Amino acid sequence: MVFILFGVFLVALFIGVPVAFSLGLASFAYLLAAGIPLDIVPQKMFSGIDSFVLLCIPGFILAGNLMGGGGITERIVKFSNSLVGHIRGGLALADVGASMVFAGISGTAAADAASIGSVMIPAMKKDGYDAEFASAVTASASTTGPIIPPSLPMIIAGTLTGLSVSKLFIAGAIPGLLIGLGTAAMAYYLAVKRGYPKGERSSLKQIVKTFIGAFWAVMMLVVVLWGIIGGTFTPTEAAIIAVVYALVVGLFIYKELKWKDLPKIFVESAVQTASIMLLVAFANVFAWILSSEQIPQMIADFMLGITENKYLILLLVNLLLLFVGMFMETIAALIILFPVLLKVATSVGVDPIHFAIICVLNLVLGLLTPPVGVCLYITSSIGRISLVQISKAVMPFLIVNLIILALVTYVPPLTLFLPSLLVK
């Protein structure tokens, strides 16, 4: 029966069926073959999404879309460019900086890549940068989206296992900054090596002006994190506050968001939310089947049978998740594998918050690897280059990210210091 489950799933993925429906088809095929009543499907789908914490998802998605529609992206880009545009490869560095700020609003890599990429990739190409380089920088920088809080994958991880979403958010701050700084360092190195252009140094007046323009965008991140860290409101309440904040800023401060734009933004946000919730629901059915077949326990026993050394277990987990991330969407992989691997990790003494960040970071790197590298598809489409071209161009950035993954894996204070200091 397990062969039917995985066989249908892999075939569906291979022929291009979306991950959510691939999980659903595989689950239906298994249940039919096993003679299990299909009424179990809606039960498990509902139980998978029946969580107060998951209400964060539509909130943060809507807030990000409202801020994007209110002219936030251009203001963030202008402020970043005023700070670093005079450095060799300054536009690439501005791209990274803008992505890191936008990550604190959107919580997803795809939104980051599409929003920042639509502005920065054409600008870099016009300024003399290679399309491959411009697309690769944007794709790599966008992976800060699910790491720097707020983060949709961390919401899922916390919902699955009962871990504090607030602690997960704060734990992702330093790894997210490291990803951004690592991407910026590699971008600068390649810019100098290839002789990419640099702009004129901005005056203090210009810097202040662009900062004032981006001030309300930056403050959104401050308000959300301050409220969560200080215990003023929960992550779900923070998402609703972010929506109200985005509406006020877009309609009355920036005044680029029009009332007539709201229906379209609401519909787009609803569609994005529905696609994620459907994925979560079908993945929960798939995970229930795996659990009933004791696949998770077999995986755990297999890994612990190889070694009980904490550091080797973490290495095995990294290799497994990096491989899975190449073929499966981040949230689906988290739902199926994270609870299983968490038991293995905690059994050898790994802190669960630390391990959650390791898993999210692993799977996020899958967004930069073919054949299912979502950020590669988005940025290559904007840059009008092939998947092969961007896959080659992103390799230096991927290597840097793997080094940061190793640091995060084997230096726990990088993830645990801030939560222990700030969240009680």
ABEGO torsion letter per residue (X at the ends): XAAAAAAAAAAAAAAGBBAAAAAAAAAAAAAAAAGBBAAAAAAAAAAAABBAAAAAAAAAAAAAAAAAAAGAAAAAAAAAAAAAAABBGAAAAAAAAAAAAAAAAAGBAAAAAAAAAAAAAAAAAAAGBBAAAAAAAAAAAAAAAAABOBBAAAAAAAAAAGBBAAAAAAAAAAAAAAAAAAAAAAAAAAAAAAGBBBBBBBBAAAAAAAAAAAAAAAAAAAAAAAAAAAGABBAAAAAAAAAAAAAAAAAAAAGABBAAAAAAAAAAAAAAAAAAAAAAAAAAAAAAAAAAAGAAAAAAAAAAAABABAAAAAAAAAAAAAAAAAABBAAAAAAAAAAAAAAAAAAAGBBAAAAAAAAAAAAAAAAABOAABAAAAAAAAAAGBBAAAAAAAAAAAAAAAAAAAAAAAABAAAAAAAAAAABX
